[in-house]
Amino acid sequence: MAADRAAWRAEVRARHALTPDERPARPCTAARAHPRWALVSAAQDAREAPSALGPNYDADEQTVRNDYSAFFVDSGLQVPPGAWIQNPGVRGRFAEHPKLRYLLDLKAQLVSAAAIPPTYLRADLRTWLPAPTPPDLGVLEMLRYDVILVDPPLAAYAWAAPHEAHACWTWDEIAALPLPQLASRDSFVFLWVGDGAHDGLERGREVLQRWGYRRCEDIVWVQTTPQSARIAPPGPPLLAPSVQHCLMGIRGTVVRSSDSFFVHCNIDTDVILWPGEPTRPGGPPSPVPKPPELYDMIEHFCLGTRRLELFGTNRNVRRGWLTVGADVGGPGVPPGAVPLDPAHYLAQFVLDPPQCPLPYRHNLVPYSPLCEKLRPRTPPGRGAAPDPPLPRQLLGQGAGGRATVSVPSGDERFSGAQAHVRKYGSVER
């Protein structure tokens, strides 16, 4: 083998008239001898030189790479890169979508027209925890709410706001709240569960299940820096969480395609950008005060006007809502807010009968054909036709109906009586 290789090398030298010490030039060596190589070399030297636009500038692409994590580690800043996102506000966020911005303005007018005055009830929610007998909730249980917002003082918040640690609730205490007695048959609940670093996400889902709700969405609040902040101040370590989670639960059967009088989907995003507020004057932003944008998101989504917030404070008192909490009321209550007067409060609503079907609900935001035309819709699946509107005969035909014994329907959306009407056109055969 070695003799054959030596013979091959001798043949190559003889063919190219080379001395034993010479070797053929490699292609790269020939390329470097070309006059254009000077231009390539100058471009390479320019890329290797430090740029005034920073180490993430790519001269070939003429752009700055979005490598915030590496810059965060190299610079020694003390806040997570997610906090650098600047929030221009809700209207600025939709500046390039005038149709959607017009829809939000129109919905805000409709919500304001149907909103009750800001109402509050000072109450210790621990007295609502079940004893040997269920608590008497009075007018709240009589009204039955479409939306309930729950922001409990969790132990996870004690790290960020130690002065509020005395009011912490356990997850078992939160699950014992009588929410099923307060909510209507078809309703929504929004539950803040913390930053996700603890057991909030898992226990929050368990609490929703114990209340009779199924989780359908996870709304995330990204805690950003204020608009005026140029340099991040010292703060938590590298892997400190910068988000808070709000679990959304649904109870009953709500179909987005046919129940547009009660829900409007796809209008808002499930990510909220907000820097936060301090819980004491001069203090740092805290995760305890939640973003006000969540109220707008709820009001845009659910068109029911019976809204309740638990564990609220004076900063949460808002038009269209009843705010209940141990710290609400007193000198810091917003102007125009009124304490709960049962008779006056009930007079602002229409009492629906028990187990009232969703299409017969009162207490809704006024209907607007223009708003219905502007709202985004989820396109049907490929090859699937959109669901037709329900015939009027189906309304009120629950399981068993008024004249038909309940039979299996084979459809998750309809009872046996409803499937019978859809097939035969009437309740009777």
N, C-alpha and C positions, 0 to 999 in steps of 0.2 A: 504493500500500500504506500509506504514512504517512498519507494523507488518510482512509482507511478506519479506521485505528486511532484517529485523533483523533476521528472521528465516533462511534466506539464508546465512547470515554471520556466524551464529552459526554453521550451517552445514559445511561450509568451514573450520572453526577452528577445528571442531571435526575430519574432514577427514584428515587434515594435522597435527594434534596434536599440534596446536598452542595455545599459551596463548593469552588472549585478547589484549595485547600490541604489538604482533608480526604481521607482514604482509609478504606475499610471496615476495621473491627477484625478482626484475624486470629483464628482459633478459639483459638489458644493464649492470646491476650490475654484472651479472654472466659473461658477456663478459670481463669486466674490471679485473676480477679475473684470467683470463686466462694468461699464461706466455707470449703469443705473444702480449699482449696489450702494453707491454713496447716498442716494436718496433714501433707500431702505435703512441704512445705518443711521442717518440723521433722524428719521422718524422713530427708530427704536430708542435712540438717546433721549429724544423728547419725552417719550413715555416713561423712561426710567427717571427722569428729573422730577423733583417734587413740583406739583402743580399748585397754583394759587387757589384753585377750587377745592383743594383737599385731597386726601389719599384715595377717596372713593371715585374720583373723576376718571372716566375712561375716554382717552383721546380718540380711539377708533370710533366709538359710538357717540362721542361728543355729549355725554350725559353723566350724571352722578348716580352711581349705583346706590340702591336703597339698603345699605348695610348698617342699619342703626345698631344692631346688637354688637357688632365688632367695635364700632365707635364708642358704644356705651362702656364696654370693658376696658378699652384703651384709654379713655378719657378720665375714668374714675368717678363719673357722675353717680349719684346716689338714688336716682329714681328710675323705674323701668322705662324702656323706650316707648311703650304704649302710651305713657303719660305725655309724650311730646305732641300728640295729635291735637291740633287746634280746632275748636268747634266754632264755626262762624254763626251758629244759631240756626233755628229751624227754617226760617225764611231764606237765609243765605244758602242753606243746604239744598234747597229746591230752586235756586236761582236759574238754573238751566232747564227747568221743567215747569214752564208757566202754567200748563194745564193742571198739573198736580198741585201747584201752589194755589191756584184759583179754587180747586176743590177743597183744600184745607181751609181757606178763608171762608168759603161757603158753609162748610161743616161747622166752623167755629161760630158763625152767626146763628145757625140752627140750634146748636147746643146751648148757646147763651139765651136764645128765646125761650127754651123749655126748662131752663135751670131754675131751681128754687134758691132762695137766699142762703148764704153760707150758714149752716146750722151745726151746733156742737152740743155734746153731752159729756159732762164731767162725771166719770165713773171709773171705779177700780175694777178692771176686768177679772181680777182674781175672784171676785164675788160671783162671777158667771160660771166658774168651774163647777161641774156637776157634783152635787151632794147626794144624800139618799134620794132626794127628789130633784127633778130638773129645775133650773132657775126660771123665774118668771121674767120674761123679756118685754112684756107689755106690747107697746106700739111697734117695736122693732120686729117681733115675731109675727104680728098681725099683717105687716106690710109686705114682707118677703122681698128680698133685694135681688136685683139683676146682676149687680157687680159688688164684690166685697174685696177690699184691699187690706191686706194684713202685713204690718211691718213690726214684728215682735222685737223686743230688746234682747237679742241673742247674746250668749256668752262670748261669741267670737268678736263682737264689737267692743268688748271690755279692753282688748289690747289697744285699740285705737282711741277709745274714750274711757279711760279708767274711772273717771268721776261718775259715769253712769252705770258702773258694774253692779250697783246695789239693786237695780231693777231687772236683772236678767231673768229670763224665763227658760225653763227646760223644754225640750221637745215634747215630753209627755204632757206637760201643762198646756202647751199650744194645741196639741191634738185633742185635749179635753174641752176646748172651747165649743160652745153649742152652735157652730156654723150651720149644720144641717137644719136647725130650727129657724135660722135667719134667712136662708137663701131660698129662692123660688125653684120650681122644678127644673127649669132650663135657665142656667145662670153660669157665671164665671167667677173665679177667685184668683187673685194675684197675691202670691206669698213670697216675701223676701227671705232668702235662706243664707245670706252671707257670701263670702268670697270664693267658696268652693274648696279652700284648703283644709277645712274641717269636714265634719260629717253633714253639713247643711243640705247638700244636694240629695243625698240618700235619705236622710230623715225627712226632708221636705216632701219627697215623693210619697213616703209612708204616711205623712200627715194628710196629704191630699186624698189618698186612698181611704183613710179612715173617715174623712169627711164625706166620702161618696163622690169624689171628683177623679177624673183621669187627667194626667198631665198631657198637655197638647203643645206647649211652647216654653222656651227658656229665653227670657229677655235678659240681656247683658248690659250693665252700665259700666262703661270704661271711664275711670276717673282720670281726667286729663289735667294739664297745668293751666293756670289762668292765661288769658290772652296777653297780658302784660309781662308775663314771665319770660325772660330771655335766657337766664342761666338757672338750671334746676337747683334748688336749695338742698342741703343735706337732708336725708330722709331714710327710708327703710333700706334693707340690703338688696342685693341683686335680684333674688328670686321672690321678693315680696309680691303678693298678688295686687293687681291694680284694677280688678273687676269685681262687681257684685252681681249676684244672680237673683232673678225674680221668676219663680215658676208660675206658669199660668195653667189653671185647671178648668175643665169644662164639665158640666153636669147636665144630663138630659141629652136630647137629640136636636142638634142645630145643624142644618144643611146650608152651606154658604150659597149654593146656587138658587135655592128657592126661598130662603129665609132672609132675603136682603132687607126686609123691613126691620130686622132685629140685629143683624151683624153686617158690617162692611169690611171685607178682608183686603189685604195687599196694599193698604194705603201707607202705612208707616213701616219702618224697618224695625227689627228686633234688637238693634244695637243703639244705645243712648250714649252720647258723648257729653260729659259735664264735669267741671273741675271739682265740684263739691262745695260745701259750706262748713265753716268752723262751728263747733258746738258751744264755744265760749269766745268772748271778744279777744282778738289778738291771737287766737290759737290757729293751728294748722287745719286744713280741710279734713273733715272726718267722714267716714262711710255711714254715719248714723243718719244725717239728713239725706233724703233720697231726691233724685232729680225731679223737678216739677214737670218735665216733659212726659213722664209716665202718665199723668192725669190726661193730657191731651191725647196720648196714644189710646188710652182706655175709652175716652169719649168718642174718638173717631171710629173705634172698632165696634163697640157695643152701643146700640141705639136705645137701650133701656135707660130710663131716667132715675131709677131707684138705685142709688149708689151709697155705699157705706164704707168707711175706713175705720179700722181698729188700731189701737195704740197710737193714735194721732196726738199731735201737739198743736200749739197755736200757729206754727208755720204751715201746717197741713190744712187748716180751715179754708174751704174753697166753695165757690158757688156750685150748686148742683149736688153737693155731697153732705152727708151727715158724718161728722168726725167725732169719734168716741175715744176718750183716753183719760188717764188720771191727771195729766198735766195740762189739759186744755181749759181755756177760760181764763178769767182774771184780767189784769191790766194789759197784757200783751196780745189780746185777741184782736184780729183785724177789724177795721171799720166795717160796719154793716152786718157783722155776724150776730146771730141771735141764738140764745139758748133754746134747747129743745122744749117746745110746748106740745104735748101729744095731740091735743085737739086741733091746734092750728097746723101742725105738721101733717096730720092725716088729711086735712082739708085740701092740701095741695096735690093729692094723688087720687086716682080712682082705684078702689079696692077690687082686685080681681077675685073671682071665686076660687076656692081651693082646687088645686090641680088643674088650673085653667090651661087649655091648650095654647101653644105658642101663637098661632095665627089670631087668636081672640084677645091677645094681650092689649092692655091700655098702657099708659105711662111710657110713651115712646117719643123720640125726637121727631119733629114734624117731617113728613115725607116731602122730598123735592125731586121732581122729574129731572131737573138739570143736574143735581147731585148724583142721581142714579145713573145718568148718562156719562158723567165724567169719571166715576169711580173705576179703578182698574179691575179687571176680571181675570180669573185663572182660566187659561185656555183648556178645552177638553183634551183628553188623551188622544193619541194618534188613532184614527179610525173610530173614535167614539163620538156619538152624537150627544149634544148637551141635554140634560134632563129637562123634560117638558114641565111647565108649571102644573102644580097640583090642581085637579078639578075641585070646585067648591064643595062637591059632595063628600070629598075625603076629609074635610075639616070637621073635627069633632068626632070622627069615627075612630075611637081608641080601641084598645083590646076589648073585645066583647061588643062594642058599639051600642047603639040604641035598639037595633032590631035583629042583629046577627050574632050568633054565638061565635066566640073567638076560635079561629082555626089557624094552624101554622100557615104562614104566608110564604116562607122561603126567601124573604127579602128583609134585610136589616132595617130598611127605611120605613116599612109599612107593617101594620098589624094585619091580622087575618081579615078583619072587616074591610080595611082599606084595600087590600089586594083583591078582595071580592068585588068591590066597586070598580076598580080599575079594569077588571076582566069582563064584568057583565054590564057595567054602566049604571047600576043601581044597587041598592041594598037587597032588594028582593030578586029572586031568580026569575 
